[in-house]
Amino acid sequence: MPNNTKPTYNFTNKTALITGAGGGMGEQICLSLESFGAKVYGVDLKNKPSVYTGKNITYFQEDITDYKAIDSIFDEISNESGKLDYLGNVAGVLLFEKDKSLVDIDMDIYDKVIDINLKASTYMARKSIPLMLKSDSGSMVHFSSVQAYRGDPLPQDAYSQSKAAILNLSKSVAMQFANRNIRSNTIVPGMTMTPLQKRWENDSESKEKMANFIPLKRLGTPNDMADGVLFLFSDASSFITGTELIIDGGILLH
């Protein structure tokens, strides 16, 4: 019989900033971190989720591509906590039918995807590093996608390119700041049920078809992703940096 008992963590006196905190994976990561004692700052353009009832989650409703707003968030974190232990670059956008092949895509759409998925993540990492250097430690987790590893017969080139670039962002941070005990890794999700995939919500036939394509025969959940993030933030992964944790149910085996 498999042992389904999850590990426990102690994030007491740890401070985390999570983007994409307005729902789905980001929301679950915030809740999981809080449950293990962390002080959590979440940021998203969406309204504050009603599940954030604890005093240890501070929520900023801001656009992550607005660098002045992000500067203000980091000022508040610095003034209130004096440091940052963890950064979760979770926020991302997939514009589905608007995101096309490079020969067809509207370049304004392309720029929007790159601004949100890549440039904002880069700026978040840039702003986090000085706060992590204060304690000579820190862990960043950036979210990529299985699309970073392959082409697609129905191309979404802006999304795929942005997620491939995230892999290099993470490795670059890892290499530059390993000597200061700042680690940087990437989560690579497969098909996951989040608000981004609402189109599947009432389409049981499509969901079943997609699940059957995955070797483990189910879609991923926000909890699956949160489990990976907690591990990469924790001391259990203290000798892991500059690599990827693929959480895809085996889909890249195809």
N, C-alpha and C positions, 0 to 999 in steps of 0.2 A: 504494500500500500504506500502511495506517495505521502510524504510529509508536507502538508500545506501550511504549516506554521510559519508565519512571516517573521523576519528578524526584527528586533527592537533597536532603537537608536536613542542616544542621549544628545540632543541639540540644545541643552540648557546653556544660556549665555551666548548662543550663536545668533548671528543676524543674517538674514537672507533677503535678496531682492529677486522677485520673479516677474517677468513680463508675460503678457497673455493671461493675466490672473482673473480675467472676467468670465471664465468658463472653461469647460473641458479639461485638458491636461494641466494647464496652469492653475486652475482652481483647485484641482485635486492635490497638486504638489504643495500649494500653500496650506491646505488643510492638513496634509500629512506632516509637513514640517512643524506646524503649530502643535499638533498632537504629541510630538516628541520634544517640545519645550522651546522651539526656536522663536525668536522675534522675526516676524515676516512682514516685508513690504511688498505689496502687489501693485502692478500698474497695468492698465488696459483702457482702451477707449470706451468700452462698454460700461453700463451702470454697475455699481458695486453689487456682487451676488448676495442674496439674502442669507446664504449659509455662513457668511462671515460675521459671526456673533461674538467671537472671542476678542479680548482686549489686546492680544498679541499679534493681530493682523491689522496693519495700516494700509488703506487702499487709496491709490491715486487714480482718478479718472482723467487720463491724459493721453495724448497722441505721442507714441514713442518716436515719431519722426520729427517732433517739435523739440529741438535740442535745448532751447531755453527752458522749456518745461522740465525736461530731464535734468538739466543742471540744478533746477530748484529742488527736485526730488533728492538728488545726491547731497545737496546742502542740508536738507532736513535730516537725512540719514546720518550725515556726519555730525550735525549738532546734537542729535538725540542719542545716537549709539556710539559715535566716535570711531566706528570701524565697519567693515563688511566682510563677512566670512564666506558667503555663497552668492553666486549670481546664476540664475536660471534664465537663459535666453530662449523662452518658449514661444513668444508671439510670432505669428506668421500669417500670411494670407495666400489663398489659392483662389484665383478668379475664374476657374473652370472654363466656360466657353469663350471668355474674353482673352484667356491666355492660350496662344496658338503657336504654331511653328514660327521660327524666326523670319521666315519669308512673308508671313502674313500679319504678324502681331502689330498692333498700334503701339508705337514707341512710348506713348504716354502711359499705357498700361504696363509696358515693360519697366519703365522707370518707377512706377508705383510699387510694383512687386519687389524690385531690387531695394528701393528705399526702406520698405518695411522689413523684408526678410533678411537683408544683408547689412545695409548701412546702419540701421538702428541697432542691430546686434553688435556691430563693430563699435558704435559709440557707447553702448552700455558697457562693453568690456573695457574700453578706454577709460571711462569714468570710474569703473570699479577698481582698477589696479591701484591707484593711489591709496584708497581706503584699505585694501588688502595688504599693501606694503607696510601700513602702520603696525601690523602685528606679524609681519613676515609669514603670512599663511593665507590660504584661500583656495576655494575650488569653484571653477566655472563649469557649467554644463550648457551646451548649446544644442539646439534641436535642428537636425537635418531631416532627411527623408530617404527612403529606399530609392526614390527617383534620382538621387545624386549619383547612383551607381550604374544607371542604365538609360537607354533611350526609351521612347514610348511611341507605339503606332498612332496614338492620338496625342501629339506633342503638346506639352505645356512648358515651353522653353524657358520663360522667365522664371517660373517656379523651380524647375529642375536646375537651372544654372545657379540660382540663388542658394539652393540647398547644397549643391556641390561646393560652392565657395565657402560655406559655413565650415566644412571639413578642414579647409586650409586655415581659416581664421583660428579655429581651435588649436591646430597644430602649431601655428605661429606663436600664439600666446604661451602655449606649453613650453616651447623651446626657449623663448625669451625670458621667462620668469620662473623656470624650474629652480634656479639657484636661489630664489627667494621663497621657495616652498609654496608657490602658487601653481595649482594644477588646473588643467583645462582638458575637458573631454567632450565627446559628442554623443548624444542619443540619436539613433537612426530608427524612427518608428516605421512600421508597416501600416497596413490598413487598420485604422483605429476609429471607433465610434466616438465622435466628438461633435459639438455644434457645427463645426466646419463641414461635417458630412450629413447635415440634416436631410438632404435629398434621399438618403437611404431609410429614414426613420420609419416610414409607413410602406416601405417596399420590401416585404419579407422575401420575395422571390430573388431580388437582386442581392440582398444580404446573404441569403443562403448560398447563392452562386459564388459570391466572393469568398465566403467562409470555406467552401469546398475547395477553392483554389489554393488556400493556405494549408501547408502540410499539417499544422496542428488543428485545423478544422474549426477555427473560430476567429472572429475579428478581435483586434486588440481593444483595450479599455484604458481610460485615463489612469486607473489604478496600476495597470501594467507599467505605464511610463513613469508614474510617480515612484514606484518601487525602484526602478533603475536610477532615477535622480537621487533618491535618498542614499542609495549605495555609493554613488559617485561623489556625493558631498561628504560622506562619512569617513572616519578613520579606517574603516574596513577596506577602503580603496586607496590608502595612503601611498602606495607604490605604483599607482596607475595614473599616467598622464599622456596626453597627446594621441589618444586612440579613440575608437568608436565602440559603443555598446549597441549592437543591433537588436532591436526588440520588434520582431516582425513575424513571429510564428513560423519562421522558416521560408518565407516567400522568396527570398533571394536565392534559395536552392534551385528555383526553376531556371 
